[in-house]
């Protein structure tokens, strides 16, 4: 396997783990800031730090880079923003499941936008991954559709558009520049919505502040930078499947840190998701090799 692809996959697994831990951090951060102010702070921290560290790289930015970053940033803001609003009207478990539909949407968006048809293994892996996520997150029955569910399905579309757009622009724009512009765009749009809809945060606690910095530095700056770099070397469908392990890590960390129960259904869901990743990664090549060995032995007999 290509070394760059291996490094890209490892990077995406790290991103998924960091985002999984972000579920715990977000829960704590919401105790001191409303959703859009929380988004403003996390995106502003990451944008300022990246602009400071990579100021020389940022000087090479041109109009096309700015345009590409704005498009990706708008998709990112809409995905997070609509998801945040939708959470007020639906359950967290149901939302995790509905958001994960982006895993199935991505292959077809990628096919339509990039004119590159995903292979059968990628499509099958996406649907298998979706099944695993449904088992993992839907502990209770899926009740009737409400406005929160509809908003969450819309946010899933924008998460899929974000993944595909990053894959499309990553080869055309410096990933560092692309990351800074998209995060800055999300910060500005989040602040614009927050000042008209939410009270300014005032009751800062040590744990809540730490959670905000975790979200800003790890869940945003490091995670999106790694994603943008990794997607230069792998497909959007592949990316979506690996990033879906975010819900696996989130569930495991919730059990460890928040003392939530780990059910048999959660275990089965994790197994199905990891099976989808193995199929996506190997294309079942190990079975093909086994068949060749068996056929060669049969011929020898």
N, C-alpha and C positions, 0 to 999 in steps of 0.2 A: 504493500500500500504506500502511496505517496506520503513522504514525511510531512509535507506542508498540510496535507489533509488530516493526518494524525494530530498535529499540533493544533489545527483548527478545531477538531473535535474535542480535544482536551480543554481548549479555551472555552468552548461552548458549554461543556459540563461544569466548568468553574462558574460561568455566568449563571447557569441554572441553579447551582448551589447557593450562590450569593443572593439571587432573587428569591429562592425558597426561604432563606433566612430573613429576607425583607418582609415576609408576611408577619413575622413576629415583631420586627422593628416598626412596621407601619401601625400595628395595633397600639404600640406604646407611643409613637409619635402623634397619633390622633388624640391623645390625652391633653396635648398642649397646643395643637393647631388644627383648624378645620381642613378638609381635604384639599382645596385649591391653594390655600396658603402653605400647606405641607408640600404640595407639588412645586410651588414657587421657590420655597427654601431649598429643597433637595436639588432642583435643577439649577438654581442660582449658585449654590456652593460648588457644584461640579463644573459649571461653565467658567466661573472665575478662576478656579484652581487650574483647569486645563489651559485657559487663555494665558495664565501667568507662566506656567511651566513650558508651554509650547508656543510662546509668543513669536519666536523666530519663524516657526513653521506656519503660523497663522498669517504672517506677512506675505506668504506666497499665494494666498487666496485670490481667486479671480471671480468674475461675475457668474460664470457657470458653476463654480463651486458653491457660491452663495445660493444660487437658485436650487441646486441639488439638495443642499442642507436644509433650506426652507421647506421644501416639499416633504422631506423625511421628518422634519421637526413638526410640521402640521399634523401628519399622520400620528406621530407619537403623542402629541398633546391631545388630539381627539380621542385616541384609544384610551389613555389614562383618564381623561376628563369624563367621557361618557361612562366608563366603567365605574368611576367614583360616584356619579349621580345615580346610576342604576343600582348600586349597592344599597341605597337608601330605601329601595322598594322591593328588594328580593333578598333571599338568604345567601350567606357567603358560600356555602357548599354548592348551591345551585349555580351561583355566579361563576365559581371556579370551573364547573363543568361546561357551562355555556360559553365562557371565554375560550376554553380549550378547543372549541370548534374551529379556531383558526388553523389548527393542525391539518384539518381536512380541506380548508379553503385555500391554503397556500399553494399546493401543487397545481391547482387549476388556475389560480391567478398568475402564477409563474409561467404556466403554459401560454396563457392568453397575452401576457405582457412581453415576455422574453422570447416567445415562439419556440420554446424548447420543451418538448414533451417529456415529462418525468417517466422513468421506466416503471414497469409493473410492480417491482419490489418497493419502490418509493411510495406509490399510491396505496398498495396493500398495507405497508407499514404505517402510513398516516391514519388509515381507518382502524387498524389494530390498536394504535396508540390512543385514538379517540375512545375506543371501547374500554381500554384500561383506565383512562381518566374518568370515564363515567362510573366505573366500578369503584374507583378510589374515592371520588368526591360525592357521589350520590348515595349517602347512607340511608336517606329517607326517599320515599317515592317522589317522582317529579310531578308536582302538582300543576294546576292550570297556569297557563301563560299570563303574566301581568306586564305592566309597563316597564318594570325593572328588568324582566327577562328580555323584552324586545330591545331595550337600550343595551343590554349586555351582548346580545347577538350583533348589534351594530358595532359595538366596541371590538368584538372579535374580528369583524371585517377590517377595521382599521389597524388592529394588531397584525393581521395578515398582510395588509398593504404596507405596513412599516417594514416587516421582514423582507417582503419582495422588493420594496424600493431600496432598502439598504443593499440587498444583493445586486440590484441593477446598477446603483450608483457607486458601489464600493470599488469597482474596477475603473471608474472614470474620475474619482475624486480621492485625494489623500484621506485615509480613514480618520486621521487626527482632526483635520479640518472639518470633515463631514460630521464627526462627533460633536465638536465644539458648536458648530452652527445649529445642529438639530436640538441640542440641549438648551442653547441660548434662546432659540425660538420657542421651545416649550416653556421656559422660565417666564418669558415676556407675556405669552398668551395666558399662562396660569395666573400671573399677577393681575392682568387686566380683568379677568373674570373674578378673582378673589376680592378686589377692592370694591366691587359692586354687589357682591353677594355674601361676604363673610366678615365677621368681626376680626380686628387685628389681634394676633396672638399676644398674650400678656403674661399668662401664668406658666413660666418656664420652669421645669423640674430637671434635675440632673439626668434621670433616666430617659426622659422625653427628649432632652437636648442631644444626648448621646445617640438616641435612635435616629434623630434627624440627620446627624453627621454621618451615621452609618449609611442611611439612605442616599445622602448626597455624594459621599466618597466611594462607597463600595457598590451599592445597588444601582447607582447612576453613572458616575465617572468611569470607574474601572469596568463595570459590566458592559456598558454600551461601547466603550473603546475596544474591548476584547471582541464583542460581537461584530463590530464594523471591520476589524482587521481579519477575523476568522472568515467572514463571508466573502473575502476576496478569493478564498481557496476552496469553497464548498457551495453547494446549491442551497436555494432558499427552502426547498422541501426538507432537505437533510437538516438544515438549521432548525426548522420548526419542530421536527421530531425530537431532537436532542434538547432543545429549550423547554419542551413539554415536561421534562423531568423536574422542572421547577416545582410542580405540584407534589411530586414524590418527596423531594427534599423538604418542602414546606410542611408536609404531613409528618415526616419523621422528626423534624426539629420542633414541631408543635407538641409532639408526644414527649420529647426530651425536655424542652424548656418550659412549656406551658402545662405539662402534666396531663395532656389530653389522652384519651384511650386509643390504643392501636388495635383495630378490629381485623377479623379474618378477611373481610371484604377489601380492606385497605391493603393487606398483604397480597391478595390475588391481583388487585389493580396494579400494584408495583411490578409484579412478575410479568403481567401482560405488556406493560409499558416497556420494560427492559427487553422483552422478547421482540417488540417492534423495532427497537434500536439495533438489536443484533441482526435482524433481517435486513434493515436499511444499510447497516455497515458492511455486512459480509455478502449480501445478495445470495445467501445460502450456498456459498461456494464450497463450504466444508462438506455439504451433502453431495455435491457434484463430484468432488474428489473421491469421496467414499464409493460412489457408484462406479467411477472409473476403475478403482482398485478392485472392486468386486467383479466387474466385467472382465478385467485383465486376468484375474485368477480363474474365472470360468473358462476363458479361452485357453489358458495354459492346461487345464484339465482335459 
